[in-house]
Amino acid sequence: MRVAVLGCGLVVVLVAAGCGGERSQPVAVKKPPARKAPAPKPKPAPRCSATSERVLTSARVSYAGFAPHGAVAYRAPGGAVVARFGRENVNGYPTYFGVLGKRVGKDCRALWYRVQLPIRPNGAVGWVRASGIRLQPVDLRIEVDVSRRQLTLFRAGQRVLRATVAVGASATPTPIGRYYVNQRLVPADTSGPFGPGAIGISAFSPVLTGWAQGGPVAIHGTNEPWSIGHAVSNGCIRLRNDTLERLFKVVPPGTQVIIHP
């Protein structure tokens, strides 16, 4: 018997038959098929407690909650109504919230967001339905040190700008607390008291309750550059106009603003 190896992996067996020396027909012997790797097992669907709550804001990133159709804020998920918000505020600016956390369902998807509210009292929070909110990450944070009269801008936890500011006078102090940028406005007169722009935050003057719109606080420019570094404002935070322009270009709604004593 002779064995010959042909191309394409075929082995041909040649057998001598009797005295006549006749050869049998070649028989192809196939190699066994290669074993296929087992298919990966499907990952189990995520499971969460129906009441799981997760914090979203950190030193490196926070989240803005855009409400394209407005929103209703509740004291607790499905509880009493705290406030109702339209698509835009009184200045025609879209409605945004600062998102602090979320409540998820059993599939780990967000059902509710815990948000900062641009209403009195300062620091007000509520819950809005996640289905009506578009989440947007923000890697910027503003901190204001009132006693040092200093503003610092952080990106992903790293300082990128520091500037001297004017703060509220003793009779009209700048409110201490944690807020967020809820609007960005360009005044009709950019040479006026607000300078080239105003970054509105979700804080209100603790004393000027009778002012228009309830006495909201903003970070803005000024036509009184001599006031920078002093406690002279009605509670707002003033920057030199060139610095305000730099800030205005990069700071989106939802940016966290922390005001220290």
Steps between C-alpha positions, in 0.01 A plus 500: 500500500624846414383831642534818301427853619339725242434870509211664684541272801380180329662168593480234228527133598630272225438124549659221292234251387604129445779384265382720221621811676181694422446812707182603670337834441638777720296572811513852647528513874374834636652665798261540793339846505661753730314550823325831530554709808194492721277803460532746788225477752266801493559741782224502755278806492601756762300485817450788742285561800186685405593773747870527413631857504833604353698821538603654169696815589870472584803729514580415135161493330143612555187481288258748353142394453342663194119501505395559136130485587514642849472293817316451826715478813376282788604494864554124466453269200128511430436715808378856548574754227767756591505708182414491132735619227426587140726447202658840567539728800384863524807612304426264212786267593446120478431317825800326655555329833814400684475122538622361835391136483258250356259230607505189281264213428566124513667519157734771638357767270434844646139563595548827690769765532567692819565856388586847622218747443534869401248614760486623857608394753863483394620144464153365417495151349234278352438193285412505130409211272800373307292448186470876452865587563802490272815444702812693396841452670688809615867484597520859630446630852508854640595579859473843656677591824310803634747594774795487257289651220626240260343287227660175381400295197581127495495261206485129591625594847796705374519877545496688170414857603517715811378858524424772754133592531270747667245348739195611691514783750431425866138617463446296180725197538583241238309182599716210618417154371505257208329611180519449124501708182139520384527766228741705290387849401640776281369843604370745242758752619836326531654818639254504791520364856506134386777547246509265200307219662343342807524136611186446703512254790225333701549730799300796626593794718415420863374857553386650168180298476306785339728534200396398150484121460557464875855636511696236304878484531741487207867508411538795265722776366494860612532861391666575833837321477617677816252287698687175429653367821245672724175406676271748326241313289136416566598136537622424148857404417676749272794430274706720277341500158785324321497223762123471482521454124746212545271335753186559296647323196567171678249464784183308400170476688511241775850600617524465877564825691615470860516818706710483817490755787 
